[in-house]
Amino acid sequence: MKQIINLGAETVAFVRIRMEEILAENPQNISRVEFNVKEVKDQVFHLFYDYQVCRGWPHVAENTANILGYEHRSINKMLKRKSPKNE
């Protein structure tokens, strides 16, 4: 049986741990936190997409859509946006 690795759950667990470390029990620490979800989403998209492209793997758009839970046509829209590494 194929094991599915849920990186989303791992990411949430990591963010929870870091949030507890940073915020602790001090509400003033909230001003130290920045988390731009849209930027992170774009970076994660490009991590998966570019990883496959650099290795010449087939069906990159389809694989990326399946991994990230997007429809295939959404991948083309995301590719048209500026890549975070080019900023």
C-alpha positions in Angstrom: 0.0 0.0 0.0 1.3 3.5 -0.9 1.9 5.8 2.0 0.6 9.3 1.6 2.7 12.0 3.3 0.6 15.0 4.3 3.0 18.0 4.2 0.0 20.2 5.1 -0.4 18.6 8.5 3.3 18.7 9.1 3.4 22.4 8.2 0.5 23.2 10.5 2.3 21.4 13.3 5.5 23.3 12.7 3.7 26.7 12.6 1.9 25.8 15.9 5.2 25.0 17.6 6.8 28.2 16.3 3.8 30.3 17.2 3.9 29.0 20.8 7.6 29.7 21.0 7.3 33.2 19.7 4.1 34.3 21.4 4.5 32.3 24.6 2.1 33.8 27.1 2.8 37.4 26.2 0.2 39.2 24.1 2.8 41.9 23.2 4.7 39.3 21.2 1.9 39.3 18.6 3.5 42.3 17.0 6.6 40.2 16.2 4.7 37.8 13.9 4.2 38.2 10.2 2.7 35.4 8.1 1.6 36.3 4.6 -0.5 33.3 3.6 -0.8 34.3 -0.1 3.0 34.7 -0.4 3.6 31.3 1.3 1.0 29.7 -1.0 2.8 31.1 -4.1 6.2 30.0 -2.8 5.0 26.5 -2.0 3.4 26.2 -5.5 6.7 27.2 -7.1 8.7 24.8 -4.9 6.7 21.8 -6.2 6.5 23.0 -9.8 10.1 24.1 -10.2 11.4 21.0 -8.5 9.8 18.9 -11.1 10.7 21.1 -14.1 14.4 21.2 -13.0 14.5 17.4 -13.1 12.7 17.1 -16.4 9.8 15.1 -14.9 6.7 14.5 -17.0 3.2 15.9 -16.3 4.5 18.7 -14.1 1.3 20.8 -14.1 -0.9 17.8 -13.5 1.2 16.5 -10.7 1.4 19.9 -9.1 -2.4 20.3 -9.3 -2.9 16.9 -7.7 -0.4 17.6 -4.9 -1.8 21.0 -4.0 -5.5 20.2 -4.5 -6.0 22.6 -7.4 -7.8 22.1 -10.7 -5.4 21.6 -13.6 -6.5 24.9 -15.3 -5.6 26.8 -12.1 -1.9 25.9 -12.6 -1.7 28.0 -15.8 -3.1 31.0 -14.0 -0.6 30.6 -11.2 2.3 30.3 -13.7 1.3 33.6 -15.3 1.9 35.3 -12.0 5.4 36.4 -11.2 7.6 33.8 -9.6 8.6 34.6 -6.0 12.2 33.9 -6.8 12.2 36.5 -9.6 11.2 39.3 -7.2 
